[in-house]
Amino acid sequence: MAFADIFPLPVKSATADRGVKVKLFTPSKIKVLYRIKAKVRSKVVRENESIRMVKTMVHSGMGPDHVVNFLSTCNIPPPDPKTLRKKEKDIASSVMDEASDSCKTATCSAKEKAVTASEELECSFDTGWQTRGSGWQYNSNTGHSSLVGVKTGKVLDFDVRTKLCSICQHHLGRKDNIPNHQCNSNWQGSSKGMEPDMALSMVTRMCTVGIIHADNDSTTTSRLRQRFENIKKRDDKNHVKKNLSKQLYAVANKFKELKGKGVIPYILRCFMYAISIKQSNEDELCERLNSIVPHLFRDHSGCSGDWCRYSKQPSTYRYRHLPKGEPLTNENLRKQLETVTENYKKRSSQLVDLGSTQSNENFNNIVASKAPKNRSVALTFHSLKARVSAAVLQKNEGYTWVTKVFFHYFTLFYVNKKALLSPGTISARVGQRIDRKRLWQKENSTSVHFKRDRFKRKHKKTFQKITAAVIEGETYKPQLEEDVSVNDIESIPTKCSLDGIDEYVVFDLETTGLSRTSDITQISAYDGKNMLNLYVSPRQPISSKATDVTGITFTFERNQMYCRGVPVESMCIRQALLQLIEMIQTKSLPVLVGHNIYSYDVPILRNLLKEFNLLSSFNKLIYGCIDTLKIAKREIPKADVQNYKQQTLVQKFLEIVYDAHNSEEDVRSLYTLFHLKLKQTCCAKDLFPFNYLSIVESFSGVIVGKVISKDTARILSCTGLSLHHLELAYTRNNEDGIKSVMQEHDLKGKTANVFKKFFSEKKE
């Protein structure tokens, strides 16, 4: 398709001196190239192009080299990286001025709302750095901070700190004397020390901040109160929760009662419920905190009915998330938890009405999108300040800030119309669309439905993580390779699925009798195209009942087989099994399908494959098995059919009468019945492993010991889980290993508890 078909242009604008040099194709003459006139361009036009590239670079978080790579890959002549850096420095002052004006406007709006509501100006504060780090590894040369209005959600002020100056670094690297210049370095202390310094600087400029929301990870509040005695501090809810969680996990290292699944999250919820709910005063908060530890130790005298259900069901009340549903009893643990409670009671004045720094975290993410932490794109002070200012404008004005700011820049330097500036309609339209989308996302994220879905997704992700760790075993750890064993890399079978399975092989056997140790007399397999039909010489006499049904006889004296009295060629059992394997090898993990194969055909075929040492290789060739008898009993009402024999079902739904108990005719008719009637109702539960009998045998010891029933063993065998797999799951995760594996296979938790108790007693 021609370019002009997608973007039709007026004739008068097809040769205008605008934008970057590109090639346009006309619909009528594809081979004729029309190039926008760009050879003779004025200085204004070149300025337009460079500034637009810098605008794109800052807004998208790219560096000069990334812009060059992008344009050259698009086959567009790129500018020199030095030009982009120079132009970025030129526009930095314009962007910073606009950001400063935006902050002043936001501050006036926040003050007006505070005065109208007769409240103090309330702000949230946080800091971000341009280099990743944790703990004492903070070594970033630059950092930024922001004050965000709690009522407006807009940035009221921001600041930037940098340890380096590009001019100083340049001359120091060349071992030259540093000339007199305006040094951009405005900080010589540690990276962590930037945070309280920027907070003090911004609050000093504003002078009207009454309440500040911040975390407790720095000395910000203490330094602010040295100069502003009346300023109030509210703790950030997320940081309070995070720090409390760390304390509880530290206590769990000494007390195993807290290491069970969901125990610490439950205690954390109890504390956070008491802290998060709005209190009228500090005494009410302390009263709620005092009731938490007694509640965990079965003292509900101080519990409130709005969060504790003991008062409604005293006789049947159980702790859902404490071990065995029983209260905690360790007195030493109680003392530790009471110590945690006392520490939070001392800070009750800051916890009465918790604050939030989520707006600041959102701003930090915007800055990270303009100046990514994994790429050094903001190497100079002007570059960093421009990008932080751009983040301020995006936070306050939305995505349309790009059009406004750079229109202001151009009108400042090029007033006349000869600049031929593009109106920026596309930038404005896209920015408006993104702003509308962000507004919808913001409103949607506060709804109860969204929060419930988010909680479910988080719970599901956590469950999948635990299950994957149990199924895969330990896959990554320092020096793991030195201690790894066979059990460590063995995978536990996961839940089977029919998604993407499109190869099915229908098979049927005729045998010497009804015993599961009978020999095969005829074996047939059909995949819709290829038919395998073999007569097999038995090693034991064919029963008269089997002969009456199949019409197959065998004379041992003559070594001759007859079908309905007609001589047929037969082969030994091993050769027939090898030909069956050879046929299945042409498929990619097909599913074996048969009627009543779970209790008859599969056991006989499995015994013979095992006898000739072919079972393991056969298992690797197939994905699983499906018994159509089980599907028919589940999906077809008994009133609709006389019985569930294959011959009856074929006659009922296909209106075909065929020679039953001839395996060749059986597989043809069953293939048609399966694909027309039964396949669409198949599900993962209908799949079972070919070697399920071997798995049942692995449970023989626990069946004899009456730990589980034989029916339970058969249910487990259909999932592919053997006793060895369950023991492996318990070894990898004593608390939740077996339960997570069984939940993966949609099995009951009661069975998981039985095996967990069995393995724990065995270990002792």
N, C-alpha and C positions, 0 to 999 in steps of 0.2 A: 504494500500500500504506500502511496506517495505521501511525503511529508505534508503537502498542501491539502490532502484529503482530511488529515487529522486536525491541522491547524490552518484553516483558510485565512489568507491575508488580503487586505485591500491592495489594489494595484499601486496606489500612491505611497503605501508604507512598505512595499516590498523592497524598495531600494533606499530606505532611510538609513542614516548613519546612527544606528542605535545598537547597543549591546555588544556582545562578543561576536567575532567573525564566525559565521556558520554557513553551511551549504543547504540550500533549499531546492527541493525537487518539485516541478510542476506536474499536475495530473496528466496533461496532454502529451508532454515530451519528457519522459523519464530520464533520458540520456543527457538532456540539456541542463547544465548547472547554472543557477543564478546565485551569485555571491553578493551578500550585502556589502556595499561599498565601505571598505575599511582601510584601504591603503592610504588615502589622503584624509586623515582624521585630525580634527583640531585637538588642542590640548585639553579642552573641556570634555570632549568625548572620551579621551583616554583616561581622564580623571574619573569620569563616570564609571567606566569599566573597572578600574582598580578599586574604587570605593565599594562597588557592589560586591566584588570578590572578597574584600575585607569584611564587609557586612555578613556575607555567607560564612566566612571563616569563624568569626566571633560567635555568631548565633548557633552554629552547628557544632562548636567545640573542636574545630579542626586547627591544625597548624599550617604554616606556609608550605611545608613540604607535602602535607596531605592535599592541599589545594592544587599544587602543581601535579601531583600524581593523579588526582581526580580528573583534572582538565585534559591532561595528556592522554589518559586512557579513553576519554570521550573524543579524542582527536581534535581538541580545541587548543590553539596555541596558548600556553600558560605564561603568566608574568614571572618575573624573577622573584625568588623568595625575599630578597632584600627589599624590593619594592613593596611587597606586602607588609613586611615588618615596619617599614617607614610609614606607610599609610595607616597602619594600625595605631601607631603612635600619634599620628595627626588627628585621627578621629576620637582618640581616647578622651580628650578634654570635653568634646561635645557629648559623648555618652555619659561621662561622669557628671556634667552639668545637668543633663536631663534626669539622671538618677537622683541627684541632690534635690532638684525641684520636685520630683515625684515624692521623695521622702518628706519634704516640707508640707506638701499638700496632704499626704497621709497623716502627718502629725497634727495638722490643724483639724482634720476631720475627727481624729481620735480624741483630741482635747475637747472639741465641741460635744461629742457624745458623752464624755466623762462629766462635763459641766451640766449637761441636760439631765443626766441621771444622778447628779450630786454624788459622784464617785471620784476616787482618785484614778489617775492615769495608770493603766495596768499594761505591762509589757512582758514579753517572754524573751529570754536571751539564750544564745548558744553560739558555739564557735566551731569552725571547721578548718581543716588543714589540707594542703595540696599534696601531701605525701602520706601514704598509708603507714600506720603504726599502731601499736597497742602497748599498754603498760608503760614501761620506761623506755620504750623504743621510739618515742616521738622525737623525730629529728628533722621535721619539716622546716625549710627555710622561710616559708610563707604561711600565713593564716588569715582568716577573715572571720568577722563576727557580725551579728545582726540583732537589732531590737525590733520585734514585731508586735504590733498592737493586738491585744487579746480580743477586743471588740470588732476591729476592722479586718484583722488577718493580713494587714499590709506592713511592709517594712517601713519603720519610722526613721531608722538611722542604720548605718553600716560603717565598718572600718576595716582596714587592711594593714597587716604588718609584714615586713620583709627584712631579712637579715642581709641580703645581698644587693649590690649595685652593679649593673652590667658594665658601667664605665670603669669602676674600681677593679672589678674582676678582670677586665680586658688588660689593663695596664699592669696589674699584679702578675698576670700570667706571662707577660712579656718582660717582667722585671724592670719596668720603666717607672719613672716618677709619676705619681698621680696628679694630673692637672687640676686646677680649680674648676669645679663644676657643681651643679645642683645634685647632690648625692641623694639617691632614692632609698637608701637603707634607712629605716626608721625604727629598727629594733636590734639590740645586741644581746639580749638575754636568751633564756631557754625557750624552746617551742611552747612548753606548757605555760610559761609565764606570759605569753601573749594574751591569753583569755582574760584574766582579771584586769590587765592593763587596758584592753580595748573596751571592756565593760565600763570601767571608770571614766574613760575618755568620752564615750557616747552619752552616759548618764549626765556627765558634767555639762556637755553641750546642750542637752535638753532641759535639765534643771527641774523638771516637773514630774518625774517618774515617782509614783507613790508605792506601787506594788510591782515586784519583778518575779517572774517565774523562771526558775533555773534549776539545774541539777546540783548535786552535792559533790561533784568530782574536782572542784577547784576552790581557791580561796576568794572567789568573786564576791560573795556576800559579805565576808569579813572586811574586805578592803572598801567595799561600797559604804558600809556602816561607819567606817572611820571618818568619812567626809559627809555622809548623809545619814544622820542618826535616825531619822524617822522613816526611812525606807523599809518596806515590809517584804518578806521573802515567802514565796510559796513553792513547795517542792514539786518537781515534775513527777507526775504519776508513773510514767513508764520507767523512770530511773529508780523511783522508790520500789517498784515491783521487781526490777532487775536486781537491785542490791539486796532486797529481802530474800530473793531466790538464791543468791550466792551464799548468804548466811545459812540458809536451811540446808543447802547441799554440803556446806562445810560441816554442819552438825551431823549430817548423814554419814560422814566418814567414820564417826565414832559409834553410831547406833544403827544396827542393821534393820531396825523396825521401819526406818524411813526410806529404805532402798527398794521397797516394793513399788510396783507400777501404780502410778497415780497418787501415791501418798504425799509426796512433797507438793505437787500441784494442788492437792486438796487443802493442805495446811495453808499454802500460799493464798488460795481463794478465800479461806476463812479470814485471814489477816486483811487482805485487800478489800473484802466486803465491809469490814469494820472501818477501814480507813477511807474508802472511796465514797461511801454514803455521806451526804451532806450533814454535818453536825451543827448544832446551834451554838455550842461552846466546847472548850477543851475538856471539861469534866465529862461530857457525854461521850467524847471520843475515848477517853481513858477508861470509862466504864465498859464500853464495847470491847476494847482491847483486853481488859481484865477477864472477859468471859470466854476468850478463845481457848486458852490452854486448859481450863477446867472442862470445857466442852469436849476436848479431845480425850480427856481422862474420865469420861462418864459423869461429870458433874454439870447438870444442865440448869442449875438454879439461877444462873445469870443469863441464860440464853433468851433470845427474843424469838417470838413465833414467826416473824417474817423471814428468818433465815435458818432456823433449826426446827425440824419436824418432830422432835421428841415429845413435845407437849400434846401433839395430836395422836401419836401412836406409841405410848410409853412401853407397852408390853412387847411390841414387835419391832421396835426401832433397831436398825442395824446401820453401821457405818459402811457406806458403799465403797469407799476408797481406802479404808484402813485394813490391815492384814486380817483375813478371815471375818471381816465385818465386826470385829471386836475393838473396844477402845484401847488406847495405849496404856501401859502399866509401869514402864520403867521410870522410877523416880529421878534418876540422874538425867534422863532425857527431859523430864518435866522441868528440872532446874535450868537446863540449857534454854528451853523454849521460854521460860519465864524471864530469863536474862534478855533474850531478844525483845520480849514485850516491854520490859522496863526501858530499854534503849529507845524504843519508839515513843514511849510515853513522855520521855524527856524532851522530845521534839514535837510534842503535840500541837504547839502553836503554829508550826509550819505545815502540819498535816490536817488541820481542821478543814481547810478548803483547798484541795490539791490543785495545782496548776498543770500546765502542759506546754511543752516546747516542740510539739509536732510541727507547728508552722515554721519554726526555725530549721528543723530537720528537713522539711520540704524545701526550704530555701537552700540549704546545703546541697541537696540533691541537684537542684537547678544549677548551682555553681559548678558542681562536679560534671554536669553535662556540658558546660562552657569551657571548663578547664579540667579535663579528665585527670584522675590521679595516676592512671597507668601510662600517661603520655605527657612529656614536658613541652606543652604547647605555649604556656604562659611563662616564658623565660625572663621577661623583664617586668619591672614594676608597673609600667604603663599598660602592658598587655594584661597583667593580672587585674589591675584596677578596672580596666575597660570591661573585662569579662565578668567580674563581680558586679559592676554597675549594670551590665546587660541582664544579669540574673535578677537584680533588684527591679529593673523595669519590667521584666517578664512576670515577676511575682505581683507587682502593683498594677501594671497596665494590661497584662495579657500578652498574647503572641502578636498583637498588632503593633507593639512597640517598635518593631523593625521599620515599618513604613513611616511612622511619626518621627522617629529620631533622625533617620537619614534624610528625610525630606527637609527637616530643620537644618541639617548640616549643609545640604546643597543650597538652600535658599539663603543661608548665611554667607556663602562664598560666591555663588553664581546666581545673581538675581534675574538676569535677562533670560528670555526664552530660547536664546541660541544654544543654551546648554543641551537642548534636545533630551531632557531627562525623561526616562520612561515613567509613566504615572504610578507604577507599582501596584496595579490593580490585582494581579495574581497574588502577590505577597499579602495584600490586605484581605483578599477573599479567603485564602488558606488560613491566615491568622484568625479571622473571625470564626471559621469553621472549627478550628482547634479550640478556641475559647468556649464555644457552645458545647463542645464535647466534654471539656474539662469541667464546666459548670454542671452538666448532667451527671458526670462521674462523682463530683463532690456531693451533690444532693443524694444520689443513689447510695453512696457509701455510708451515709448516716441512717439508712433505713434498717429496721429490725430484720427484714428478710435478707438483706445483703450480709449483715453481720452473722446471721445464723448459717448462711451458706459458706461464709468465710471460715467459721469455726468448724463446719463439717469438712471442708477441704483440708484444713490444717490437721484435723484428727485423722483423716484418711491418709494424708501424706506421712504423718508420724507412724501410723500402723504399717504402711508400705515399707517404710524405712526399717522398722524393727523386724518385719517379716523377711525382708531381703537380707538383712544381716544374719538371721538364723538360717535361711535357706542356703546362702552362699558360703557361710562361714567367715572367718577373719580373712579379709583380702588385702588389707593395708595396715601396716604398723612398722615402726622403726625396727630394723634387724629381724623382720618376720621370716625372711627366707631361711635363716639359720635354724629356726625351730619348727618349720612347717612339717606336717606329717600327712599321711594319706587321708586321714579323717578330716583334716583341716580344709582340704580342697574338694572334698566330696559334696556334691550338691544334693539337697533334698528335693524330691519331685514337687513341681508346682502344679497348680490347677490346669487341667487340659482345656483346650478350647477348639471349637470347630471352625473358627474364623480363618478363612484362607485355605481351608481343606477342600480340595475339589477332586481328589482321586480316591475312588472306592473300589474295592475288589470283593465281589460276592463269592462265597465259597460254600461247599456242602460236601459231606462225607456219607458214604454208605459203608457199613461195618459188618463184622461177623456176628455181632450180638449187641445187647443193650449195655453190657458191662463197659466201664470206663477203661478197662485194659484190653478191649477188643482190638482186632486188627482191622485195617482199612481194606475194603474191597473195591471201592470206587471213590475217586476224588475229582472234583470239578471246581474251577475258578473262572470267573467272567468279570471283565472290567468295562463292558459295553462295546468293546471292539474285538478283543482277543479272547478266545475260549481255550481253556486247558481242561481236557477230559481224559483221565487215566484210569485204567483198570489195574488193580494191584493184587498180586498173588499173596494170599493170606498164609500165615504160619500156623493157624489153628482152624479147626473145622467151622464152617458157617452153620449157624443154628437154623433149624427148620423154620422158625418164626421169621428170621431175617430173610431167608430164601423166599418165603411166601410174600413178603413185603417188597423186596427189591427184584426178585426173579433172577438173582445171581447165584450160581453154583460153581464149585471148584473140585476137580478130580485130582487128587494128589498123585495117583499112580501115573497118570498121563501128564501131570503138570499143566492142565488145561482149564481155562475158565470159560463159563457159558453165561450168557445173558438172555433170558427168555428162551433157553435152549439153543441159542446161536453162539458158536465159538467166537471168542474175542481175544485179542492179544492182551497180555498182562505183563507186568514187570514187578520187580522186587520192591519192597517198601522203601528202602533207602534211595533207590533211583527215582521213585515217584516223589519223595520229599525234596530231593535235589532239583527236580524239574519245577516243583512249586516255588521253591526259593528263587530259581532262575527267572521265573515269570515276575515275581514280586520285585526282584532287583531292577527291573525295567521301569518301575514306578518310583516316585519320590515320596517316601513315607506314607503309603496309602493306609486307609482304614479298612479293616476286614469286617465284612457285613455277613450275617447269616441269621437263620431262624432257629431259635433255641440253642444257639452255640455256646451260651454262657455255661449251661449245665451239661452239655453233651459233646458237641463237636470240638470245642476248644480243649477240654480236658483230655480227650483221646489224642488229638493232634499234638498237644503239649507233651504227653507221655512218650509218644513215639519219637518226637524230635529230641527229647532228653535222652532217650535210649541210644540214639545214634549220634549224640554229642553235637547236635545242630541247633539246640534251643537258644543259646546266647546269640549266635549269628542271626537267627530268625527274628529275635526280639528287636535287634537293631534296625531291621528293614521296615518295620511297620510302626504306625503312630498309635494305634490302639484298635479296639474292637467295639462293634455295635451289635446288640441282639435285637432284631426286629420284633421278637415275641414280646419283649418288655414294652417297647414303644406301642405296639398294637393294644396291649392290655390297658395301657394308660390313656391312649387317645380315642380308642373305639369303644363305645358303650356295649356292654354285653348283650343288651336287648337287640342290637343291630345285627349280630352274627350268632350262629349256632355254637361255634367254638372258635378258637384262635389258631387253628391249624393253618399252615401256609396255603394248602389247597383250597380251604374254605375262603380265606381272605382274597386270594387271586380270583376265584370265581365270583365273589361278591362285588369287588371293586373294579376288576379288569374284564369281567365277563368272559373269562377264558377257562376252558377245561383242558388240563394237560396230564401227561403221564407222571403222576406223583411218585416219589421215592426212586426216581432216576435222577442222580445228582446233576446231570447236564441240563435236564429240563427244569429242575428245581432252581438252579442259579439264574437261568434266563428269565424265568417268571418272577423270581424274587427281585432281580435287578430292576425290572420294570415297575413292580409294586413299590419298591423302596423309593425310587426317584419320582414317581407320580403321586404317591399318597403319604409316605412316612417321612421322607427326608426333611421336609419343611418343618416338621414338629420335633426334630432332633435337637438336643441341647448337650451341653458339656457333661451333664450327669449321666447321659447314656453311654459315654465312653468308659471303657475299662481296659486295663492292661492285659496283654496276652498271657503274661506269667502270674496272673492273680493268685493261682493256687500255690505257687512258691511263697507268695507274700503271706497267705493264710497260714502256711506251715510255720512261718517265723513266729507266729503268735501262739503256737501250740503250748509253750510253757505257761504263759499267762492265762490261757484258756483252762488248762488243767488246774492251775492255782485259783481259778474262779475270780480272777481279777476282772476279766471281761468275758462276755458270752461269745459263742461262735458266730452269731449273727453280726455282732459288732466287729469281729475280725474280718468278716466278709465285706462289710461296708468300708472298712479301712483299706482293704485290699483293692477295692475298685478305684480308690484314689491313687494307688501306687505307693502308699505309705506303709512301710514295714516296721517291725519293732526296732530294728537298727536305726531307721530314720528318726523315730520318735526319741530314742535315746540320744541320738546326735543333737537333736533340737534342744533337749534338756541340758546337755553338756554345754552348748553354746550360750544358752540363756536359761538359768534355773527357774526364774520367775515366770517369764512370758513366752519361752521358746515353744513349748508344745501347744499352748493356747493360740499363739499367732499362726502357727502352721495349720492347725485345725480350722481356724477361722478362715484362712486362705482357701481351704477346701469346703467351706460351708458346713462344717461338722459341729456338733454340740460341745459346749464348754464343759458339760458334766464329764464326758469321756476324757477331756484334757486334764481335769482335776484328778481323775482316777489314776492316770498314768504319771502325773506329777507326784502324787503320793507314793506310787509304786517305786519310782526311780529314786526319790528321796530316802525311802526306807532301805532300798538296795544299797545306796551310797553309804548310809550309816552302818 
